[in-house]
Amino acid sequence: MNVSYKWLNEYIDLSGFTGEKLAELMTSGGIEIDVVESRNKGVTGVVVGHVLTKEKHPDADKLSVCTVDVGASEPLQIVCGAKNVAAGLLVPVAVIGAILPGDFAIKRAKLRGVESQGMICSAKELGINEKLLPKEQQEGILVLPEGTPIGKSILDVLAIEDEVLELDLTPNRSDCLSMLGVAYEVGALTGRTVKLPENRVSDSSEQASGHISVRIDAKDQCSHYAARYIKGVQVGPAPQWMQNRLIAAGIRPINNVVDITNFVLLEYGQPLHAFDADKVEGGRIVVRLAKEGETLLTLDDQERKLEPNMLVITNGEQPIALAGVMGGASTEVTASTVNILLESARFEGASVRKTSRQVGLRSESSIRFEKGVDPARVIPALDRAASLLASYASGLVLDGIVEEIASIQEPAVVSVSLDKINRYLGTELSKLEAETIFGRLQFPFELSGDGVFTVKVPSRRGDITRDVDLIEEVARLYGYDNIPTTAIEGATTPGALTKPQAIRRELRKRLTDAGLHEVINYSFTHPNRTKLFPALADASVLPVRLSLPMSEDRSVLRTSLLPQLLETAAYNHNRKNDDVAIFEIGSVFHTDEEVLTRLPREKHRLAVLLTGNRIAASWNRKAEAVDFYDIKGILETVGEMLGVSSLLHYVAAQPEHMHSGRTAAVEMDTERGPITIGYIGQLHPTLQIENDLNDVYVLEIELAPLYDAASLQIEYKALPRYPAMQRDIAVVLAREVEAGKLLDTVKETAGELLESVQVFDIYTGEKLGTDKKSVALSLIYRHPERTLTDEEVTELHSVVVTKLEQSFAAELRK
């Protein structure tokens, strides 16, 4: 809702408040103001001018030389290039010394040898959005209405010395979708009186009921429908002051009839609609639900297919308007319209909202009906519009209002005690202070002897239905800053992440820091996808089918994360993104029941997928494809982060849908012994081909065991003070012996003096034999408190070599 400061000032005295101060006051009272925008974009020295003559420029076909009266002693000579400039027009003129938006100064100049003493301006040059002007004013210079005083400042004529407040309203404050609603709000905040507009209607002796009949058939969707009949209107431009108000609110003026209905909509918050009465057959108005197969051509020239739930206004036979949304083209007010049937009604918000969404139309009217209009303003708004049509469209308002009332909404009556107000707010308000606040809100009330306020809530405030709503109003007007602070009593628990939450958050950070992208997939998948990677599900797992799935592709709960990561990789590959490094931390769902009698088991898991290149090709290096050790390195990073590296082991495995020679089960030592927490390795080549992918490496592990064993505490160790000693050995042994077992044996044998051991070479060849391999190890020895002697290291190293020879039939390679 855009609120013009000048317009608002007509309903309530704003003296002492700038736009910014008013915005601060309203925001502190609960009505947030997003922006305060000045309509004057930097215009000074622009006045109304009267074009006396227009002649062709002697040296330019597209320029004209005009003499313009601006109320000075002598007319000005101005060169103008606008096509629509003509003698007799009233136009905005920037005289010498004027400033236009962009700090553009007007100076005496010569255009093609002819002196120009100013500039005739367009709306755009005055900083006005030309799209908000009537269509005939959107091109060329701005033409002002006849009778505009010559020499008057354009700032006053167009009311652009104004500020517009943009209200960011919550859904419950629909009362502020009108100028009067905002005036009541400001009045409550300032204690000033609201001045209501006059809406005197001078009825003729002719009865409106002789021209109109109204019937409501859909009483649940329309509780009140009222109409007036105005004869002999003259359709033309609305007065300039009204156009200024509409433009400030962001509405484009069209003609006096339509502009008056929009003006009253903004003023009262009550939507109105004007029908060309001569196009409403027999003057009959029947409000009903649409019938199957009916259509309506709306004012935007779109053919709308109507559904049976849509509320329509009909002439007794055919729909002529979508109730509360948009009128029909068949009864549109045009330049030839003479008689007006003016509608004011109260339509049920849910019905209008549903219709608006179904037809894809959202108008100023539908917004207000959706949020709820004041039932007490149906007739006052109708009378206000009729009065304006009589004044500015030369209409004759026939006597009487033709209406039908299906139901009456009684004002809410809410009671709250002073004691409860003070208990909830932590204040010590007196009865007089509470009475003053309800008085400023213009809430009639009765006060009982025991301090209970019984408030009759005005119908404009439909958001107030309970005692706590009244307490909120008291808090707003008393001032949130004035409510005292009090210490919380009793035991309190500081907020914090649980251990699993903290671990998941840290995992996301570490993995994204490592260059992976997090993906979040649906928890629902296709039943066929649950058949992939059965080793990652419980042995007896069954898919959990949804009762009302959105589609077959999202009909069961997932049992593994990897199938959807595979879909993501394929989706990227199909869009020429072959280098994919992604992960997901999410839940899988397992059950062993055909018909659920208990909730499925929900398990948190981490899954990672790598495919494509680790390093892209460049002028100085070749591309390097990802391999098993990239995905293994990611898991090792996770283990180090959680402090569980020593508990994780890799055991060769051949699970279904994984490569038989490049896959391992991930085992973890627990108090109950080793358990398998997931798998790591390459996808089976067949599955890679089915998805048209290069080599794909994946891992998926359970997080629950890691939650139990993990420690996010960082342990710091002092830097070593004493030197280390390194020994390298290479042993020849059977090919089937895993290097990991060698490392475990070395660590166990060397004990505390061994700082680290790693494999730095593996060799196979004809010289060793087809069933042999050479594994080279690098061992680092160090004592934390003294320097080791060469004899000590040699002796310990010999024990390690002997142990390898005994345990694996290994031979020391010379």
Secondary structure, 3 states (H helix, E strand, C coil): CEEEHHHHCCCCCCCCCCHHHHHHHHHHCCCEEEEEEECCCCCEEEEEEEEEEEEECCCCCCCEEEEEECCCCCCEEEEECCCCCCCCCEEEEEEEEEEECCCEECCCEEECCEEECEEECCCHHHCCCHHHCCHHHCCCCCCECCCCCCCCEHHHHCCCCCEEEEEECCCCCHHHCCHHHHHHHHHHHHCCCCCCCCCCCCCCCCEHHHCCEEEECCCCCEEEEEEEEEECCCCCCCCHHHHHHHHHCCCCCCCHHHHHHHHHHHHHCCCEEEEEHHHCHHHEEEEEECCCCCEEEECCCCEEECCCCCEEEECCCCEEEECCCEEEHHHCCCCCCCCEEEEEEEECHHHHHHHHHHHCCCCHHHHHHHHCCCHHHHHHHHHHHHHHHHHHCCCEECECCEEEECCCCCCCEEEEEHHHHHHHHCCCCCHHHHHHHHHHCCCCEEECCCCEEEEECCCCCCCCCCHHHHHHHHHHHHCHHHCCCCCCCCCCCCCCCCHHHHHHHHHHHHHHHCCCEECCCCCEECHHHHHCCHHHCCCCCECCECCCCCCHHHCEECCCCHHHHHHHHHHHHCCCCCCEEEEEEEEEEEECCCCCCCCCEEEEEEEEEEECEEECCECCECCEECCHHHHHHHHHHHHHHHCCHHHEEEEECCCCCEEEEEEEEEEEEECCEEEEEEEEEEECHHHHHHCCCCCEEEEEEECHHHHHHCCCCCCCCCCCCCCCEEEEEEEEEECCCCHHHHHHHHHHHHHHHEEEEEEEEEECCCCCCCCEEEEEEEEEECCCCCCCCHHHHHHHHHHHHHHHHHHHCCEECC
